[in-house]
Amino acid sequence: MSNSGAAATIKANWEAFFNPKTPVTKRVSLLQNGQTFASVIRAQASSTLASSATAKVTKVTLVSPSQAKVTYSILVGGQAVLSNRTGVAVKQGGTWKVGLASFCGLLTVENAGKTTGLPAACKSAG
């Protein structure tokens, strides 16, 4: 796959992961080690905030054949609430996925900057 092809796939998968219309099972498959976070993703799917939040990817830079840097914004109701964040995408099992470090970072923001109460897998993702 070319770099532009990989970048397009990463962008599509990243935006699908953060799209409330994407079924939970699909979202789990688009997160690194997603099964570990299935209950968190399910819980978020029913939250009012998550149901109106989406992501817009503005830049993808391949760092290696299995890792990429992603510049993105989180929008709520179409308005940017977190702009120009830097995240990581990883290739796992042949699929480009949202990296755990990025997901856990967003969970920390959502949790008022605290890591207490976050899934144990986030502690090792940092």
C-alpha positions as CSV (number, residue, x, y, z in Angstrom):
1,M,0.0,0.0,0.0
2,S,1.3,3.4,-0.9
3,N,1.9,6.1,1.8
4,S,-1.1,8.1,0.5
5,G,-3.2,4.9,0.5
6,A,-2.2,4.1,4.1
7,A,-2.9,7.7,5.1
8,A,-6.4,7.6,3.6
9,T,-7.1,4.3,5.4
10,I,-5.8,5.7,8.7
11,K,-8.0,8.8,8.3
12,A,-11.1,6.8,7.4
13,N,-10.6,4.3,10.3
14,W,-9.8,7.1,12.8
15,E,-12.9,9.1,11.8
16,A,-15.0,6.0,11.9
17,F,-13.8,5.1,15.4
18,F,-15.0,8.5,16.7
19,N,-18.2,8.5,14.7
20,P,-21.2,7.8,17.0
21,K,-23.0,6.2,14.0
22,T,-20.3,3.5,13.7
23,P,-21.5,0.3,15.5
24,V,-19.7,-0.4,18.8
25,T,-18.4,-3.7,17.5
26,K,-16.8,-1.9,14.6
27,R,-15.3,0.7,16.9
28,V,-13.8,-2.0,19.1
29,S,-12.1,-3.4,16.0
30,L,-10.6,0.0,15.2
31,L,-8.9,0.5,18.6
32,Q,-5.5,-1.0,19.4
33,N,-6.3,-3.9,21.8
34,G,-9.9,-2.9,21.4
35,Q,-11.4,-5.9,23.2
36,T,-9.8,-4.7,26.4
37,F,-11.8,-1.5,26.1
38,A,-15.1,-3.0,24.8
39,S,-17.0,-2.1,28.0
40,V,-15.6,1.5,28.0
41,I,-16.6,2.0,24.3
42,R,-20.0,0.6,25.0
43,A,-20.5,2.9,27.9
44,Q,-19.4,5.9,25.9
45,A,-21.7,5.0,23.1
46,S,-24.6,5.8,25.4
47,S,-23.2,9.0,26.8
48,T,-24.7,12.3,25.5
49,L,-21.3,13.8,24.9
50,A,-19.9,10.9,22.9
51,S,-23.1,10.6,20.8
52,S,-22.5,14.1,19.4
53,A,-18.7,14.0,19.2
54,T,-16.8,13.2,16.0
55,A,-13.2,13.5,14.9
56,K,-11.7,15.3,11.9
57,V,-8.3,14.2,10.8
58,T,-6.2,16.9,9.2
59,K,-2.9,15.2,8.7
60,V,-1.4,11.7,8.8
61,T,2.4,11.1,8.8
62,L,3.7,7.6,8.5
63,V,6.5,7.1,11.0
64,S,7.1,3.4,10.2
65,P,5.2,0.6,8.4
66,S,3.2,0.0,11.6
67,Q,2.9,3.4,13.2
68,A,1.7,6.9,12.1
69,K,1.3,10.3,13.7
70,V,-2.2,11.7,13.3
71,T,-3.2,15.3,13.7
72,Y,-6.9,15.6,14.5
73,S,-9.6,17.6,16.2
74,I,-12.6,16.4,18.3
75,L,-15.8,18.1,17.3
76,V,-19.0,18.3,19.4
77,G,-22.0,19.3,17.5
78,G,-19.7,20.3,14.6
79,Q,-17.7,22.7,16.8
80,A,-14.0,21.9,17.6
81,V,-13.6,21.4,21.3
82,L,-10.1,19.8,21.1
83,S,-8.2,21.2,18.1
84,N,-5.0,20.0,16.5
85,R,-4.3,17.2,18.8
86,T,-1.5,14.8,18.0
87,G,-2.3,11.1,18.2
88,V,-0.9,7.8,17.1
89,A,-2.3,5.2,14.8
90,V,-0.9,1.6,14.9
91,K,-1.2,-1.2,12.5
92,Q,-2.4,-4.3,14.4
93,G,-3.5,-7.5,12.7
94,G,-3.2,-5.8,9.3
95,T,-5.6,-3.0,10.2
96,W,-4.8,0.6,11.0
97,K,-6.2,1.4,14.4
98,V,-6.5,4.3,16.9
99,G,-3.5,3.9,19.2
100,L,-4.1,3.2,22.9
101,A,-2.0,6.1,24.0
102,S,-4.3,8.4,22.0
103,F,-7.5,6.8,23.3
104,C,-6.3,6.8,26.9
105,G,-5.2,10.4,26.6
106,L,-8.7,11.4,25.5
107,L,-10.2,9.4,28.4
108,T,-7.9,11.3,30.8
109,V,-9.1,14.7,29.3
110,E,-12.7,13.5,29.6
111,N,-12.0,12.5,33.3
112,A,-10.9,16.1,34.1
113,G,-7.2,15.2,33.7
114,K,-7.2,12.4,36.2
115,T,-6.1,8.9,35.4
116,T,-7.8,7.3,38.5
117,G,-10.7,5.2,37.5
118,L,-9.4,4.6,33.9
119,P,-9.0,1.1,32.6
120,A,-5.8,-0.6,33.9
121,A,-4.6,-1.0,30.2
122,C,-4.2,2.8,30.1
123,K,-1.5,2.7,32.7
124,S,0.7,0.7,30.4
125,A,-0.2,2.7,27.3
126,G,1.1,6.1,28.5
